[in-house]
Amino acid sequence: MRIYYLNFNYLIRRAITVLLALLFILLLFKVVQYNLFKPAISNFDPIYQGSTDQKKIALTCNVVWGEEYIPGMLEVLKKNNVSMTFFMGGKWVEDFPELTKEIAKNHELGNHSYSHPHPTFISKSENISEIKQTDEAVYKITKVRTRLYAPPYGEFNKTVLQAAGESGYRTILWSIDTIDWERPAPDTIVKRVTGKAHNGAIVLMHPTDPTVKALPSIIAALKGKGYQLTTVSDVLGIK
């Protein structure tokens, strides 16, 4: 009986040793797999939000119409000392150079294509042309180069992402949509933003009358929650 007892303990110890060795090998494999084979983040990946480490939110505005509301937006932003990101349509920039200059004084300029086509319906070369035309239009008027691209209608596929990435742009989408192009009541826009506020959020807006009316309340509410309102580049940590 004594010999059997000793052998039984020996088998248990061996089994535990083998199990621990297998678990160590599995853990080591996972660490190597994570560090060597994880997909790299590149300019080709669409971005929906910025870092969640800091209490920052980026307000954005896509500009291809609504020029009559831009001055009101700029006035509210200046009064509240807020800088945001305006994604500019190239044709609009050429039609409204002075307004473009006013926007560029205190805000970040992004790229929203030249003629606002459905980007998934055109070729990669056509998408690249739309981006480059807009960049040139913005640079001619403001001497600022755009490096962030918001595709029209928020549409993208592999072709669109490749066109932006190969042109040196990051494709920017959003994590909070005001849907203000439907012209809802200002209170509705405020609730859509404040109800989904989170660290690193990118908020999509357009120049509309209810947006201008909602903007002071949005700014006050978000600041009241401790958020810093800033640009897309800032929430992404891009210098």
FIKOLZA-1660 file (N, C-alpha, C; in steps of 0.1 Angstrom, whole numbers, plus 5000, padded with zeros to 4 digits):
% residues 239
   i   px   py   pz ch aa at
   1 5008 4988 5000  A  M  N
   1 5000 5000 5000  A  M CA
   1 5009 5013 5000  A  M  C
   2 5020 5012 5007  A  R  N
   2 5028 5024 5008  A  R CA
   2 5034 5027 4994  A  R  C
   3 5038 5017 4987  A  I  N
   3 5044 5020 4973  A  I CA
   3 5034 5026 4964  A  I  C
   4 5022 5021 4965  A  Y  N
   4 5011 5027 4956  A  Y CA
   4 5008 5041 4960  A  Y  C
   5 5009 5045 4973  A  Y  N
   5 5007 5058 4977  A  Y CA
   5 5017 5068 4972  A  Y  C
   6 5030 5064 4972  A  L  N
   6 5041 5072 4967  A  L CA
   6 5040 5074 4952  A  L  C
   7 5036 5063 4945  A  N  N
   7 5035 5064 4930  A  N CA
   7 5023 5073 4926  A  N  C
   8 5013 5073 4934  A  F  N
   8 5001 5081 4931  A  F CA
   8 5004 5096 4932  A  F  C
   9 5012 5100 4943  A  N  N
   9 5016 5113 4945  A  N CA
   9 5025 5118 4934  A  N  C
  10 5034 5109 4930  A  Y  N
  10 5043 5112 4919  A  Y CA
  10 5036 5115 4906  A  Y  C
  11 5026 5107 4903  A  L  N
  11 5018 5109 4891  A  L CA
  11 5010 5123 4891  A  L  C
  12 5005 5126 4903  A  I  N
  12 4998 5139 4904  A  I CA
  12 5008 5150 4902  A  I  C
  13 5020 5149 4908  A  R  N
  13 5030 5160 4906  A  R CA
  13 5034 5161 4891  A  R  C
  14 5036 5150 4885  A  R  N
  14 5039 5150 4870  A  R CA
  14 5028 5157 4862  A  R  C
  15 5016 5153 4865  A  A  N
  15 5005 5158 4857  A  A CA
  15 5004 5173 4859  A  A  C
  16 5006 5178 4872  A  I  N
  16 5005 5192 4874  A  I CA
  16 5016 5200 4867  A  I  C
  17 5028 5194 4867  A  T  N
  17 5040 5200 4860  A  T CA
  17 5037 5201 4845  A  T  C
  18 5032 5190 4839  A  V  N
  18 5029 5190 4825  A  V CA
  18 5018 5201 4822  A  V  C
  19 5008 5202 4830  A  L  N
  19 4997 5211 4828  A  L CA
  19 5002 5225 4829  A  L  C
  20 5010 5228 4839  A  L  N
  20 5016 5242 4840  A  L CA
  20 5025 5245 4828  A  L  C
  21 5033 5235 4823  A  A  N
  21 5041 5238 4812  A  A CA
  21 5033 5241 4799  A  A  C
  22 5022 5233 4798  A  L  N
  22 5013 5236 4786  A  L CA
  22 5007 5250 4787  A  L  C
  23 5003 5253 4799  A  L  N
  23 4997 5267 4801  A  L CA
  23 5007 5278 4798  A  L  C
  24 5019 5276 4802  A  F  N
  24 5030 5286 4800  A  F CA
  24 5032 5287 4785  A  F  C
  25 5033 5276 4778  A  I  N
  25 5035 5276 4763  A  I CA
  25 5024 5283 4756  A  I  C
  26 5012 5280 4761  A  L  N
  26 5000 5286 4754  A  L CA
  26 5000 5301 4757  A  L  C
  27 5004 5306 4769  A  L  N
  27 5005 5320 4772  A  L CA
  27 5016 5327 4764  A  L  C
  28 5027 5320 4763  A  L  N
  28 5038 5325 4755  A  L CA
  28 5034 5327 4740  A  L  C
  29 5027 5317 4735  A  F  N
  29 5023 5318 4721  A  F CA
  29 5013 5329 4719  A  F  C
  30 5004 5332 4728  A  K  N
  30 4995 5343 4727  A  K CA
  30 5002 5356 4727  A  K  C
  31 5012 5357 4736  A  V  N
  31 5019 5370 4737  A  V CA
  31 5027 5372 4724  A  V  C
  32 5033 5362 4718  A  V  N
  32 5041 5364 4706  A  V CA
  32 5031 5367 4694  A  V  C
  33 5020 5360 4694  A  Q  N
  33 5010 5362 4684  A  Q CA
  33 5004 5376 4684  A  Q  C
  34 5002 5381 4696  A  Y  N
  34 4996 5395 4697  A  Y CA
  34 5006 5405 4692  A  Y  C
  35 5019 5403 4696  A  N  N
  35 5029 5414 4693  A  N CA
  35 5034 5413 4679  A  N  C
  36 5034 5401 4673  A  L  N
  36 5041 5400 4660  A  L CA
  36 5031 5399 4649  A  L  C
  37 5019 5394 4652  A  F  N
  37 5009 5392 4641  A  F CA
  37 4996 5400 4642  A  F  C
  38 4995 5409 4651  A  K  N
  38 4983 5417 4652  A  K CA
  38 4983 5427 4640  A  K  C
  39 4972 5430 4634  A  P  N
  39 4971 5439 4623  A  P CA
  39 4975 5453 4627  A  P  C
  40 4983 5460 4619  A  A  N
  40 4988 5473 4622  A  A CA
  40 4977 5484 4619  A  A  C
  41 4976 5494 4627  A  I  N
  41 4966 5505 4624  A  I CA
  41 4973 5514 4613  A  I  C
  42 4966 5517 4602  A  S  N
  42 4972 5524 4592  A  S CA
  42 4963 5535 4587  A  S  C
  43 4968 5544 4578  A  N  N
  43 4960 5554 4572  A  N CA
  43 4948 5549 4565  A  N  C
  44 4947 5536 4562  A  F  N
  44 4936 5531 4555  A  F CA
  44 4924 5527 4563  A  F  C
  45 4926 5527 4576  A  D  N
  45 4915 5523 4585  A  D CA
  45 4905 5535 4588  A  D  C
  46 4892 5534 4586  A  P  N
  46 4883 5545 4590  A  P CA
  46 4883 5547 4605  A  P  C
  47 4882 5560 4608  A  I  N
  47 4883 5564 4622  A  I CA
  47 4869 5569 4627  A  I  C
  48 4864 5564 4637  A  Y  N
  48 4851 5568 4642  A  Y CA
  48 4852 5577 4655  A  Y  C
  49 4863 5576 4662  A  Q  N
  49 4864 5583 4674  A  Q CA
  49 4879 5584 4678  A  Q  C
  50 4882 5593 4687  A  G  N
  50 4896 5595 4692  A  G CA
  50 4899 5587 4704  A  G  C
  51 4909 5591 4711  A  S  N
  51 4913 5584 4723  A  S CA
  51 4903 5586 4734  A  S  C
  52 4901 5574 4741  A  T  N
  52 4891 5575 4753  A  T CA
  52 4898 5578 4766  A  T  C
  53 4912 5580 4765  A  D  N
  53 4919 5583 4777  A  D CA
  53 4917 5597 4783  A  D  C
  54 4913 5606 4774  A  Q  N
  54 4911 5620 4779  A  Q CA
  54 4897 5624 4776  A  Q  C
  55 4892 5633 4785  A  K  N
  55 4878 5638 4784  A  K CA
  55 4877 5649 4773  A  K  C
  56 4879 5645 4761  A  K  N
  56 4878 5655 4750  A  K CA
  56 4868 5650 4740  A  K  C
  57 4861 5660 4733  A  I  N
  57 4852 5657 4722  A  I CA
  57 4855 5667 4711  A  I  C
  58 4854 5661 4699  A  A  N
  58 4857 5669 4687  A  A CA
  58 4843 5672 4680  A  A  C
  59 4840 5685 4678  A  L  N
  59 4829 5689 4670  A  L CA
  59 4833 5690 4656  A  L  C
  60 4825 5685 4646  A  T  N
  60 4829 5687 4632  A  T CA
  60 4817 5692 4625  A  T  C
  61 4820 5698 4613  A  C  N
  61 4809 5703 4605  A  C CA
  61 4813 5701 4590  A  C  C
  62 4804 5694 4582  A  N  N
  62 4807 5692 4568  A  N CA
  62 4801 5704 4560  A  N  C
  63 4809 5710 4552  A  V  N
  63 4805 5723 4546  A  V CA
  63 4805 5721 4530  A  V  C
  64 4793 5720 4525  A  V  N
  64 4791 5720 4510  A  V CA
  64 4778 5729 4507  A  V  C
  65 4772 5733 4517  A  W  N
  65 4760 5742 4516  A  W CA
  65 4758 5749 4530  A  W  C
  66 4748 5757 4531  A  G  N
  66 4745 5763 4544  A  G CA
  66 4754 5775 4547  A  G  C
  67 4759 5781 4537  A  E  N
  67 4768 5793 4539  A  E CA
  67 4762 5804 4547  A  E  C
  68 4748 5805 4546  A  E  N
  68 4742 5816 4554  A  E CA
  68 4742 5814 4569  A  E  C
  69 4745 5801 4573  A  Y  N
  69 4746 5798 4587  A  Y CA
  69 4760 5798 4593  A  Y  C
  70 4770 5798 4585  A  I  N
  70 4784 5797 4589  A  I CA
  70 4787 5809 4598  A  I  C
  71 4784 5821 4595  A  P  N
  71 4788 5832 4604  A  P CA
  71 4782 5831 4618  A  P  C
  72 4770 5826 4619  A  G  N
  72 4764 5824 4632  A  G CA
  72 4771 5813 4640  A  G  C
  73 4775 5802 4633  A  M  N
  73 4783 5792 4640  A  M CA
  73 4796 5797 4645  A  M  C
  74 4803 5805 4636  A  L  N
  74 4816 5810 4640  A  L CA
  74 4815 5820 4652  A  L  C
  75 4804 5828 4652  A  E  N
  75 4802 5837 4663  A  E CA
  75 4800 5830 4676  A  E  C
  76 4792 5819 4676  A  V  N
  76 4790 5811 4688  A  V CA
  76 4803 5805 4693  A  V  C
  77 4810 5799 4684  A  L  N
  77 4823 5792 4687  A  L CA
  77 4833 5802 4693  A  L  C
  78 4834 5814 4687  A  K  N
  78 4843 5824 4692  A  K CA
  78 4839 5829 4706  A  K  C
  79 4826 5831 4708  A  K  N
  79 4822 5836 4721  A  K CA
  79 4825 5826 4732  A  K  C
  80 4825 5813 4728  A  N  N
  80 4827 5802 4738  A  N CA
  80 4841 5797 4738  A  N  C
  81 4850 5803 4730  A  N  N
  81 4864 5799 4729  A  N CA
  81 4866 5784 4725  A  N  C
  82 4858 5780 4715  A  V  N
  82 4859 5766 4710  A  V CA
  82 4864 5766 4696  A  V  C
  83 4874 5757 4694  A  S  N
  83 4878 5754 4680  A  S CA
  83 4873 5740 4676  A  S  C
  84 4869 5739 4664  A  M  N
  84 4864 5726 4659  A  M CA
  84 4870 5723 4645  A  M  C
  85 4865 5712 4639  A  T  N
  85 4870 5708 4626  A  T CA
  85 4859 5710 4615  A  T  C
  86 4862 5718 4605  A  F  N
  86 4853 5720 4594  A  F CA
  86 4858 5712 4582  A  F  C
  87 4850 5702 4577  A  F  N
  87 4854 5695 4565  A  F CA
  87 4848 5702 4553  A  F  C
  88 4857 5707 4545  A  M  N
  88 4854 5716 4534  A  M CA
  88 4852 5710 4520  A  M  C
  89 4841 5713 4514  A  G  N
  89 4839 5709 4500  A  G CA
  89 4847 5719 4491  A  G  C
  90 4854 5713 4482  A  G  N
  90 4863 5721 4474  A  G CA
  90 4856 5732 4465  A  G  C
  91 4845 5728 4459  A  K  N
  91 4837 5737 4451  A  K CA
  91 4832 5748 4460  A  K  C
  92 4827 5745 4472  A  W  N
  92 4822 5755 4481  A  W CA
  92 4833 5765 4485  A  W  C
  93 4845 5760 4487  A  V  N
  93 4856 5768 4491  A  V CA
  93 4859 5779 4480  A  V  C
  94 4858 5774 4467  A  E  N
  94 4860 5783 4456  A  E CA
  94 4849 5794 4455  A  E  C
  95 4837 5789 4458  A  D  N
  95 4826 5799 4457  A  D CA
  95 4825 5809 4469  A  D  C
  96 4831 5805 4480  A  F  N
  96 4830 5813 4492  A  F CA
  96 4844 5815 4499  A  F  C
  97 4853 5821 4492  A  P  N
  97 4867 5822 4497  A  P CA
  97 4868 5830 4510  A  P  C
  98 4860 5841 4511  A  E  N
  98 4861 5849 4523  A  E CA
  98 4856 5841 4535  A  E  C
  99 4845 5834 4534  A  L  N
  99 4840 5826 4545  A  L CA
  99 4850 5815 4549  A  L  C
 100 4857 5810 4539  A  T  N
 100 4867 5799 4541  A  T CA
 100 4878 5805 4549  A  T  C
 101 4882 5817 4546  A  K  N
 101 4893 5824 4554  A  K CA
 101 4889 5826 4568  A  K  C
 102 4876 5830 4570  A  E  N
 102 4871 5832 4584  A  E CA
 102 4872 5820 4592  A  E  C
 103 4867 5809 4586  A  I  N
 103 4868 5796 4592  A  I CA
 103 4882 5792 4596  A  I  C
 104 4891 5794 4587  A  A  N
 104 4905 5790 4589  A  A CA
 104 4912 5798 4600  A  A  C
 105 4907 5809 4604  A  K  N
 105 4914 5817 4614  A  K CA
 105 4915 5810 4627  A  K  C
 106 4904 5803 4631  A  N  N
 106 4904 5797 4645  A  N CA
 106 4901 5782 4645  A  N  C
 107 4899 5776 4633  A  H  N
 107 4895 5762 4632  A  H CA
 107 4903 5753 4623  A  H  C
 108 4902 5740 4625  A  E  N
 108 4909 5731 4617  A  E CA
 108 4901 5728 4604  A  E  C
 109 4908 5727 4593  A  L  N
 109 4902 5725 4580  A  L CA
 109 4905 5711 4576  A  L  C
 110 4894 5703 4572  A  G  N
 110 4895 5690 4567  A  G CA
 110 4890 5690 4552  A  G  C
 111 4890 5678 4546  A  N  N
 111 4887 5676 4532  A  N CA
 111 4874 5669 4531  A  N  C
 112 4865 5674 4523  A  H  N
 112 4852 5667 4521  A  H CA
 112 4849 5665 4507  A  H  C
 113 4859 5663 4499  A  S  N
 113 4858 5661 4484  A  S CA
 113 4855 5674 4477  A  S  C
 114 4856 5674 4464  A  Y  N
 114 4854 5686 4456  A  Y CA
 114 4840 5689 4452  A  Y  C
 115 4834 5679 4446  A  S  N
 115 4820 5680 4441  A  S CA
 115 4810 5673 4448  A  S  C
 116 4814 5667 4460  A  H  N
 116 4804 5659 4468  A  H CA
 116 4797 5648 4461  A  H  C
 117 4805 5639 4454  A  P  N
 117 4799 5628 4447  A  P CA
 117 4796 5616 4458  A  P  C
 118 4789 5606 4453  A  H  N
 118 4789 5594 4461  A  H CA
 118 4802 5587 4459  A  H  C
 119 4811 5586 4468  A  P  N
 119 4825 5581 4466  A  P CA
 119 4826 5567 4462  A  P  C
 120 4816 5559 4466  A  T  N
 120 4816 5545 4463  A  T CA
 120 4812 5542 4449  A  T  C
 121 4807 5552 4442  A  F  N
 121 4802 5550 4428  A  F CA
 121 4813 5554 4418  A  F  C
 122 4824 5560 4423  A  I  N
 122 4835 5564 4413  A  I CA
 122 4847 5556 4416  A  I  C
 123 4857 5557 4407  A  S  N
 123 4869 5550 4407  A  S CA
 123 4879 5555 4417  A  S  C
 124 4889 5548 4420  A  K  N
 124 4900 5553 4429  A  K CA
 124 4906 5565 4424  A  K  C
 125 4909 5566 4411  A  S  N
 125 4916 5577 4406  A  S CA
 125 4907 5590 4407  A  S  C
 126 4894 5588 4405  A  E  N
 126 4884 5599 4406  A  E CA
 126 4883 5603 4420  A  E  C
 127 4883 5594 4430  A  N  N
 127 4883 5598 4444  A  N CA
 127 4896 5606 4448  A  N  C
 128 4907 5601 4443  A  I  N
 128 4920 5608 4445  A  I CA
 128 4919 5623 4440  A  I  C
 129 4914 5624 4428  A  S  N
 129 4912 5637 4421  A  S CA
 129 4903 5646 4430  A  S  C
 130 4892 5641 4435  A  E  N
 130 4883 5649 4443  A  E CA
 130 4890 5654 4455  A  E  C
 131 4898 5645 4462  A  I  N
 131 4906 5649 4474  A  I CA
 131 4916 5660 4470  A  I  C
 132 4924 5657 4460  A  K  N
 132 4935 5667 4456  A  K CA
 132 4930 5680 4452  A  K  C
 133 4919 5680 4444  A  Q  N
 133 4913 5693 4440  A  Q CA
 133 4909 5701 4452  A  Q  C
 134 4903 5695 4462  A  T  N
 134 4899 5702 4474  A  T CA
 134 4911 5707 4481  A  T  C
 135 4921 5699 4483  A  D  N
 135 4933 5703 4490  A  D CA
 135 4939 5716 4483  A  D  C
 136 4939 5715 4470  A  E  N
 136 4945 5727 4463  A  E CA
 136 4936 5739 4464  A  E  C
 137 4923 5737 4464  A  A  N
 137 4914 5749 4466  A  A CA
 137 4916 5755 4480  A  A  C
 138 4917 5747 4490  A  V  N
 138 4918 5752 4503  A  V CA
 138 4932 5758 4505  A  V  C
 139 4942 5752 4500  A  Y  N
 139 4956 5758 4501  A  Y CA
 139 4957 5771 4494  A  Y  C
 140 4951 5772 4482  A  K  N
 140 4952 5785 4474  A  K CA
 140 4946 5797 4482  A  K  C
 141 4936 5794 4490  A  I  N
 141 4929 5805 4497  A  I CA
 141 4935 5807 4511  A  I  C
 142 4939 5796 4518  A  T  N
 142 4942 5797 4532  A  T CA
 142 4957 5794 4535  A  T  C
 143 4964 5788 4525  A  K  N
 143 4978 5783 4527  A  K CA
 143 4978 5772 4538  A  K  C
 144 4967 5765 4539  A  V  N
 144 4966 5753 4548  A  V CA
 144 4964 5741 4540  A  V  C
 145 4972 5730 4544  A  R  N
 145 4970 5717 4537  A  R CA
 145 4961 5708 4546  A  R  C
 146 4952 5702 4539  A  T  N
 146 4943 5693 4546  A  T CA
 146 4949 5679 4547  A  T  C
 147 4946 5672 4558  A  R  N
 147 4952 5658 4560  A  R CA
 147 4941 5649 4565  A  R  C
 148 4929 5654 4568  A  L  N
 148 4918 5645 4573  A  L CA
 148 4907 5645 4562  A  L  C
 149 4902 5634 4559  A  Y  N
 149 4892 5633 4549  A  Y CA
 149 4879 5627 4554  A  Y  C
 150 4868 5634 4552  A  A  N
 150 4854 5630 4556  A  A CA
 150 4847 5626 4543  A  A  C
 151 4845 5614 4539  A  P  N
 151 4839 5611 4527  A  P CA
 151 4824 5615 4526  A  P  C
 152 4820 5621 4515  A  P  N
 152 4806 5625 4514  A  P CA
 152 4796 5614 4518  A  P  C
 153 4786 5618 4524  A  Y  N
 153 4775 5608 4529  A  Y CA
 153 4780 5598 4538  A  Y  C
 154 4792 5599 4543  A  G  N
 154 4798 5589 4551  A  G CA
 154 4800 5575 4544  A  G  C
 155 4800 5576 4531  A  E  N
 155 4801 5563 4524  A  E CA
 155 4816 5560 4521  A  E  C
 156 4819 5547 4523  A  F  N
 156 4833 5542 4520  A  F CA
 156 4833 5527 4517  A  F  C
 157 4843 5524 4509  A  N  N
 157 4846 5510 4506  A  N CA
 157 4861 5509 4505  A  N  C
 158 4866 5497 4501  A  K  N
 158 4880 5495 4500  A  K CA
 158 4886 5506 4490  A  K  C
 159 4879 5508 4479  A  T  N
 159 4885 5518 4470  A  T CA
 159 4886 5532 4476  A  T  C
 160 4876 5536 4483  A  V  N
 160 4876 5550 4489  A  V CA
 160 4887 5551 4500  A  V  C
 161 4888 5540 4508  A  L  N
 161 4899 5540 4518  A  L CA
 161 4913 5540 4512  A  L  C
 162 4914 5533 4501  A  Q  N
 162 4927 5533 4495  A  Q CA
 162 4930 5546 4488  A  Q  C
 163 4921 5553 4482  A  A  N
 163 4923 5566 4476  A  A CA
 163 4927 5576 4487  A  A  C
 164 4920 5576 4499  A  A  N
 164 4924 5585 4509  A  A CA
 164 4938 5582 4515  A  A  C
 165 4940 5569 4518  A  G  N
 165 4952 5565 4524  A  G CA
 165 4964 5567 4516  A  G  C
 166 4963 5564 4503  A  E  N
 166 4974 5566 4494  A  E CA
 166 4977 5581 4491  A  E  C
 167 4967 5589 4494  A  S  N
 167 4969 5604 4493  A  S CA
 167 4974 5610 4505  A  S  C
 168 4977 5601 4516  A  G  N
 168 4982 5606 4528  A  G CA
 168 4971 5611 4538  A  G  C
 169 4959 5607 4536  A  Y  N
 169 4948 5612 4544  A  Y CA
 169 4943 5601 4554  A  Y  C
 170 4937 5605 4565  A  R  N
 170 4930 5595 4574  A  R CA
 170 4915 5598 4571  A  R  C
 171 4908 5587 4570  A  T  N
 171 4894 5588 4567  A  T CA
 171 4886 5589 4580  A  T  C
 172 4879 5600 4582  A  I  N
 172 4872 5603 4594  A  I CA
 172 4857 5602 4593  A  I  C
 173 4851 5594 4602  A  L  N
 173 4837 5593 4603  A  L CA
 173 4832 5599 4616  A  L  C
 174 4823 5593 4623  A  W  N
 174 4818 5599 4636  A  W CA
 174 4813 5589 4645  A  W  C
 175 4812 5592 4658  A  S  N
 175 4806 5583 4668  A  S CA
 175 4792 5589 4673  A  S  C
 176 4790 5602 4670  A  I  N
 176 4777 5608 4673  A  I CA
 176 4772 5616 4661  A  I  C
 177 4760 5613 4657  A  D  N
 177 4754 5619 4645  A  D CA
 177 4742 5628 4650  A  D  C
 178 4743 5641 4647  A  T  N
 178 4732 5650 4650  A  T CA
 178 4720 5648 4641  A  T  C
 179 4722 5643 4629  A  I  N
 179 4712 5642 4619  A  I CA
 179 4705 5655 4617  A  I  C
 180 4713 5666 4618  A  D  N
 180 4707 5679 4617  A  D CA
 180 4703 5684 4603  A  D  C
 181 4708 5676 4593  A  W  N
 181 4703 5679 4580  A  W CA
 181 4688 5678 4578  A  W  C
 182 4682 5670 4587  A  E  N
 182 4668 5669 4587  A  E CA
 182 4661 5681 4593  A  E  C
 183 4668 5690 4598  A  R  N
 183 4663 5702 4605  A  R CA
 183 4653 5699 4616  A  R  C
 184 4658 5691 4626  A  P  N
 184 4649 5688 4637  A  P CA
 184 4649 5700 4646  A  P  C
 185 4641 5700 4657  A  A  N
 185 4641 5711 4667  A  A CA
 185 4655 5711 4673  A  A  C
 186 4660 5723 4677  A  P  N
 186 4673 5725 4683  A  P CA
 186 4674 5716 4696  A  P  C
 187 4664 5714 4704  A  D  N
 187 4665 5706 4716  A  D CA
 187 4668 5691 4712  A  D  C
 188 4663 5687 4701  A  T  N
 188 4665 5673 4696  A  T CA
 188 4680 5671 4693  A  T  C
 189 4686 5681 4687  A  I  N
 189 4700 5681 4684  A  I CA
 189 4708 5680 4696  A  I  C
 190 4705 5689 4706  A  V  N
 190 4712 5689 4719  A  V CA
 190 4711 5675 4725  A  V  C
 191 4700 5669 4726  A  K  N
 191 4698 5656 4733  A  K CA
 191 4706 5646 4725  A  K  C
 192 4707 5646 4712  A  R  N
 192 4714 5636 4705  A  R CA
 192 4729 5636 4708  A  R  C
 193 4734 5648 4710  A  V  N
 193 4748 5650 4714  A  V CA
 193 4751 5647 4728  A  V  C
 194 4744 5653 4737  A  T  N
 194 4747 5652 4751  A  T CA
 194 4743 5638 4757  A  T  C
 195 4733 5632 4750  A  G  N
 195 4729 5618 4755  A  G CA
 195 4739 5607 4751  A  G  C
 196 4747 5610 4741  A  K  N
 196 4757 5600 4737  A  K CA
 196 4772 5604 4740  A  K  C
 197 4773 5615 4747  A  A  N
 197 4787 5621 4749  A  A CA
 197 4796 5610 4755  A  A  C
 198 4808 5610 4750  A  H  N
 198 4818 5600 4756  A  H CA
 198 4832 5605 4752  A  H  C
 199 4842 5601 4760  A  N  N
 199 4856 5605 4757  A  N CA
 199 4860 5601 4743  A  N  C
 200 4866 5611 4736  A  G  N
 200 4871 5609 4722  A  G CA
 200 4860 5609 4712  A  G  C
 201 4848 5614 4715  A  A  N
 201 4837 5614 4705  A  A CA
 201 4840 5623 4694  A  A  C
 202 4836 5620 4682  A  I  N
 202 4836 5628 4670  A  I CA
 202 4821 5631 4667  A  I  C
 203 4817 5644 4667  A  V  N
 203 4803 5647 4665  A  V CA
 203 4801 5653 4651  A  V  C
 204 4792 5648 4644  A  L  N
 204 4789 5652 4630  A  L CA
 204 4778 5663 4630  A  L  C
 205 4781 5674 4624  A  M  N
 205 4771 5685 4623  A  M CA
 205 4772 5691 4609  A  M  C
 206 4762 5699 4605  A  H  N
 206 4761 5706 4593  A  H CA
 206 4756 5720 4596  A  H  C
 207 4759 5730 4587  A  P  N
 207 4755 5743 4589  A  P CA
 207 4740 5745 4586  A  P  C
 208 4732 5744 4596  A  T  N
 208 4717 5746 4595  A  T CA
 208 4713 5756 4606  A  T  C
 209 4701 5761 4604  A  D  N
 209 4695 5770 4614  A  D CA
 209 4694 5764 4628  A  D  C
 210 4688 5752 4629  A  P  N
 210 4686 5745 4642  A  P CA
 210 4700 5742 4648  A  P  C
 211 4710 5739 4640  A  T  N
 211 4723 5736 4645  A  T CA
 211 4729 5748 4652  A  T  C
 212 4728 5760 4646  A  V  N
 212 4733 5772 4652  A  V CA
 212 4726 5775 4665  A  V  C
 213 4713 5773 4665  A  K  N
 213 4705 5775 4677  A  K CA
 213 4708 5765 4688  A  K  C
 214 4712 5753 4684  A  A  N
 214 4715 5742 4694  A  A CA
 214 4729 5743 4699  A  A  C
 215 4738 5750 4692  A  L  N
 215 4752 5750 4695  A  L CA
 215 4756 5755 4709  A  L  C
 216 4750 5767 4713  A  P  N
 216 4753 5772 4726  A  P CA
 216 4750 5762 4737  A  P  C
 217 4738 5756 4736  A  S  N
 217 4734 5746 4747  A  S CA
 217 4743 5734 4746  A  S  C
 218 4747 5729 4734  A  I  N
 218 4756 5718 4733  A  I CA
 218 4769 5721 4740  A  I  C
 219 4775 5732 4737  A  I  N
 219 4788 5736 4743  A  I CA
 219 4787 5737 4758  A  I  C
 220 4776 5744 4763  A  A  N
 220 4775 5746 4777  A  A CA
 220 4773 5732 4784  A  A  C
 221 4765 5723 4779  A  A  N
 221 4762 5710 4785  A  A CA
 221 4775 5702 4785  A  A  C
 222 4782 5701 4774  A  L  N
 222 4794 5693 4774  A  L CA
 222 4805 5698 4783  A  L  C
 223 4807 5712 4783  A  K  N
 223 4816 5717 4792  A  K CA
 223 4812 5715 4807  A  K  C
 224 4799 5715 4809  A  G  N
 224 4794 5713 4822  A  G CA
 224 4797 5699 4827  A  G  C
 225 4798 5690 4818  A  K  N
 225 4802 5676 4821  A  K CA
 225 4817 5674 4822  A  K  C
 226 4824 5684 4820  A  G  N
 226 4839 5683 4821  A  G CA
 226 4846 5680 4808  A  G  C
 227 4839 5681 4797  A  Y  N
 227 4846 5678 4784  A  Y CA
 227 4853 5690 4778  A  Y  C
 228 4865 5688 4773  A  Q  N
 228 4872 5698 4765  A  Q CA
 228 4867 5697 4750  A  Q  C
 229 4862 5707 4744  A  L  N
 229 4858 5707 4731  A  L CA
 229 4870 5711 4722  A  L  C
 230 4873 5703 4712  A  T  N
 230 4885 5705 4705  A  T CA
 230 4884 5700 4690  A  T  C
 231 4895 5698 4683  A  T  N
 231 4895 5694 4669  A  T CA
 231 4897 5679 4668  A  T  C
 232 4894 5674 4656  A  V  N
 232 4896 5660 4654  A  V CA
 232 4911 5656 4656  A  V  C
 233 4920 5664 4650  A  S  N
 233 4934 5661 4652  A  S CA
 233 4938 5660 4666  A  S  C
 234 4932 5668 4675  A  D  N
 234 4936 5668 4689  A  D CA
 234 4931 5655 4696  A  D  C
 235 4918 5651 4693  A  V  N
 235 4913 5638 4699  A  V CA
 235 4921 5626 4694  A  V  C
 236 4926 5627 4682  A  L  N
 236 4934 5616 4676  A  L CA
 236 4949 5617 4680  A  L  C
 237 4953 5628 4687  A  G  N
 237 4967 5629 4691  A  G CA
 237 4976 5632 4679  A  G  C
 238 4971 5639 4669  A  I  N
 238 4979 5642 4657  A  I CA
 238 4984 5656 4659  A  I  C
 239 4997 5658 4657  A  K  N
 239 5003 5672 4658  A  K CA
 239 5001 5679 4644  A  K  C
% end
